[in-house]
């Protein structure tokens, strides 16, 4: 018998809104400091440059 792992309930509207707001704030911070955007293709590119 497989035991079900303890998992968090799905996010509600307030949690999703907070996650979107945090993501936007991080993007704005990175942009203000002149950092490159944190994108999927940027992550993949960095993996292959090492």
ABEGO torsion letter per residue (X at the ends): XBBBBBBBBBBBAAAAAAAAAAAAAAAAAAAAAGBBBBBAAAAAAAAAAX
